[in-house]
């Protein structure tokens, strides 16, 4: 499926349009830092439904327009700042021009078409699909933003040691992998839940049947034993013994129900702990980056101190090379004390960071 961005436009009242034209194939946008490369990515992301504005309105631009081309047709998406709707002009069959919502709103009496459906249709996904989101086979609707990280990432992400396209949040990775599997194979494994659930139901039913049969068998054997030994045990009420067995069965069923309820509560606690664990892992990765920054600062201070030491060893000119006159002595400012103070501050921050890491 051929799909690419043709044009990105920033518009504002009284401002000349800022336009970037792109072509099929490789397009390279290069430049120094803080020259706007990341803003281009942010503009595309904003038109695709991001909540974050691509830049501050003080620049004078208030509307972003992105035009994409696919084998199905063209789409022009225009979104003004602060709006949760976009204006669309498209030639995709089955879709009209006009206002589109960024996400479904069931409270609307007359709901608008959804931008997500149009973008998926542009790459050949005409029907709604639900994909697996976790190991319990719970499902979530496939959206354009589910796999957007594979299509759109910021220049700063390129320097990451980890995957550029893989979500940082561990709880989102299964959903991302499921979307990739669907895009590559077209299979959303919609029958997997039913098969798994059917097997579980069958196993539960078989377990209950075996349990009941075992109890019936043991009760029948106990009844026969009582009847065989009735002559030796006068006064035993067989009917009462049967009632006791039934009561014991009822008590066992109540215990099973209690354990099932406890199991559900434990499952909820486990999910909560997994979420906390994912948050802690994210914090740990950020602390590692911060520790690396501190280490770089310490190396920089060491470089300053070494330079200061080497400078003192250099000979000082005491006569002018032009007139051979005596040069006045100049006090050279030392940065050693400042470097020491900065080192003490960074060391204190490192100690605090170590304590914070231990707490996490």
Phi, psi and omega in degrees: 000124179276118181213122178205163179271126181269320188208145173232128184228134172251128184237153177200155181294123180077006181250146173286136181302136174260116192237138171235119178260133180239161181233163176300145180097205185278126174239125181249124175247113184234156180171172179290171177296148177062033176251003172111006181297316180293328179299326179297314178298318181297324179296315179297315180299321181295318178291336178273004172117005179295149178280339186272131176293144183291333178198174184286144181292346180296344177288347176099352179261138184227358181221136178245137180231127179235132177245127179239154179236140174218172178296336180280337182149183182259154176223126173249119183248126180235126181226127177270153181299138177083001182259140175260019176231160175232154173261131188236136168237120188217155174246012177294127180300136177091358182234138184261163172283154177137199182280140178231139174279151178281334177209158183298143176230094184294345182282344181288136177291322177238084184296145178272160173297158185256134180300323181304316181296322180293316181294320178294322178296329181294335178253016171095007179261096187273328185258161177282136180229143173249132183243162183290134182247345178204179185291344178273008178064024170290152189240157175218148182294134176291126177233168179299321183283349178298320182243018182296331180297339177282336185259337191217118174214154186280154180304326181295333181290339184296330183277358181293143176284333179275180183300139179286324187262339184285134180300141178290325180285119183300329182289347181262354188288320180300317178299318180295314179298322179296320179294321178296317180298321179292318181296324182282323188249340185076010183252120177262004177053046182292339179274353186292321179298313183297318179296315181295316181295322179297318179296319179295317179298317180296318179295319179295316180298319180293321179296316179296318180297317179296321179296313181295316180299321179296319179292320179296318180296313180294325178293318180296319178295321179294322179295316179297321179295319178296317180294323180291328182260015185298324182292332181273346181233076178295145177091356179279128179268104183298318181298320180294322178297321177297319178297322179297319179297316178299318178297321177297321177298316179298319179296319178297319178297320178296321178295320178299316179299320179296318180292325176297317179297318177297321179299319179296318179295320178297321178299319178296319178296320179298316179299318180296318179293324177297319177297317179296320179298318179298320178296318180295321178298321178295318178297319181299318179296323178291322179294324177298317178297320180293321178296320177299321178296317178298319180298320178296320178297320180295319177299320179297318178295322177297322178296320179295315181296317178297319178297322178297318181295315181294327182295323181294336180280347181286142178291146181256128177293125179253350177233150180286127180293349183265311185246359182061017176283159181284131179271139178291146179290137180242136176281122177266125183292133179260140179255007184297313183296319178296321179295321178297316180297319179294321178297318178298320180295315181294321178299318177298319178294323177297319177298317178296321179295320178299316179297319180296318178297320178297321178297317179296000000 
